[in-house]
Amino acid sequence: MKKEELFKAILAQKEELLKAIKSSVATYDSGMDLDEEDTRDPEDFSHQTESGEMKHVSEDHRDMLQNEIDHIKGMDLSPKEHVAQGSLVVTENAEFLIGISFNHFENKPNLHGAGQDSPVYNAFLGKEVGESIEVN
């Protein structure tokens, strides 16, 4: 699979997850809406509070995922002399996409994301072909 195809597959994976999260937010939103004419007991208010908390968590997750998608879409995938964000690094045992994290693909078990918080990301950044890295 070419690098551009990998990025498209990762974007599709993240956009599908974003769609599911948006659906969850809508579900939690409807769980917070109590009918004014219904008789209520304390448990109803408890569920309303729970739905509100879950909605807030889901909104944070949604926003974070949307930022990841925007970041990936803005990456420069052109060839580079040094490893940088958007690089595909191929080693003897694995392949790493630099600058993003993602769920593994069943058909690419040796493909890994090296997000910005990853020690592998910092180890690879700026390296040239043939250089080695060491990660603890």
C-alpha positions in Angstrom: 0.0 0.0 0.0 1.4 3.4 -0.9 1.8 6.2 1.7 -1.1 8.2 0.2 -3.4 5.2 0.3 -2.4 4.6 3.9 -3.3 8.1 4.8 -6.6 7.9 3.1 -7.4 4.6 4.9 -6.5 6.2 8.3 -8.6 9.3 7.5 -11.5 7.0 6.6 -11.0 5.1 9.9 -11.0 8.3 11.9 -13.9 9.8 10.1 -16.0 6.7 10.7 -15.2 6.9 14.4 -16.1 10.7 14.4 -19.5 9.9 12.9 -20.1 7.3 15.7 -19.1 9.8 18.4 -21.4 12.5 16.9 -24.2 10.0 17.0 -23.4 9.3 20.7 -23.5 13.0 21.5 -26.9 13.3 19.9 -28.1 10.2 22.0 -26.8 11.7 25.2 -28.4 15.0 24.3 -31.8 13.4 23.9 -31.2 11.6 27.3 -30.9 15.0 29.0 -34.2 16.2 27.7 -36.9 15.5 30.2 -40.5 16.0 29.2 -42.1 18.8 31.3 -45.4 17.0 31.5 -44.1 13.7 32.7 -44.1 12.7 36.3 -40.4 12.5 37.5 -38.7 10.7 40.3 -35.1 11.3 41.5 -33.8 8.5 39.3 -34.9 10.6 36.2 -32.7 13.5 37.4 -29.8 11.1 38.0 -30.0 9.8 34.5 -30.2 13.3 33.2 -27.0 14.2 35.0 -25.3 11.0 33.8 -26.3 11.8 30.2 -24.9 15.3 30.6 -21.6 14.1 31.9 -21.3 11.5 29.1 -22.3 14.1 26.5 -19.5 16.4 27.8 -16.9 13.6 27.6 -18.1 12.6 24.1 -17.9 16.2 22.9 -14.3 16.5 24.1 -13.5 13.2 22.3 -15.2 14.5 19.2 -13.3 17.8 19.2 -10.0 16.0 19.8 -10.7 13.6 16.9 -11.7 16.4 14.6 -8.4 18.1 15.4 -6.5 14.9 14.6 -8.3 14.7 11.2 -7.6 18.3 10.4 -3.9 17.7 11.4 -3.7 14.7 9.1 -5.3 16.5 6.2 -2.8 19.3 6.5 0.3 17.0 6.5 2.8 17.4 3.7 3.2 13.9 2.2 5.9 14.9 -0.3 9.3 13.1 -0.2 11.8 14.5 2.2 15.5 14.1 2.9 15.0 13.8 6.7 12.2 12.1 8.6 9.4 14.5 9.4 5.7 14.5 10.0 4.0 12.6 7.2 7.0 10.4 6.5 6.7 6.6 6.1 9.7 4.9 7.7 10.3 1.3 6.7 12.6 -0.8 8.9 13.5 -4.5 8.8 10.6 -5.4 11.1 8.0 -2.7 10.8 6.7 0.4 9.1 6.0 3.7 10.9 3.8 6.6 9.8 5.4 9.6 11.6 3.2 12.2 13.2 -0.1 10.3 13.6 -1.6 7.5 15.7 -4.3 5.1 14.5 -5.8 1.8 15.1 -4.0 -1.1 13.5 -5.1 -2.6 10.2 -5.6 -6.3 10.1 -4.0 -6.5 6.7 -0.9 -4.5 7.8 0.1 -5.9 11.2 3.6 -4.3 11.1 2.3 -0.8 10.4 2.4 1.5 13.4 1.6 5.1 14.0 4.2 7.3 15.7 2.2 10.1 17.2 3.8 13.3 18.5 3.7 12.0 22.1 5.4 8.7 21.1 9.1 8.1 22.0 9.5 6.6 18.5 8.4 9.9 17.0 11.2 11.8 18.7 13.7 9.1 17.9 12.9 9.1 14.2 12.5 12.8 13.7 15.3 14.3 11.6 17.0 11.0 10.8 18.2 10.1 7.3 18.0 6.9 5.3 20.4 4.4 6.9 20.6 6.0 10.3 19.5 3.9 13.3 17.5 4.7 16.4 17.3 3.4 19.9 14.1 3.6 21.9 13.8 2.6 25.6 
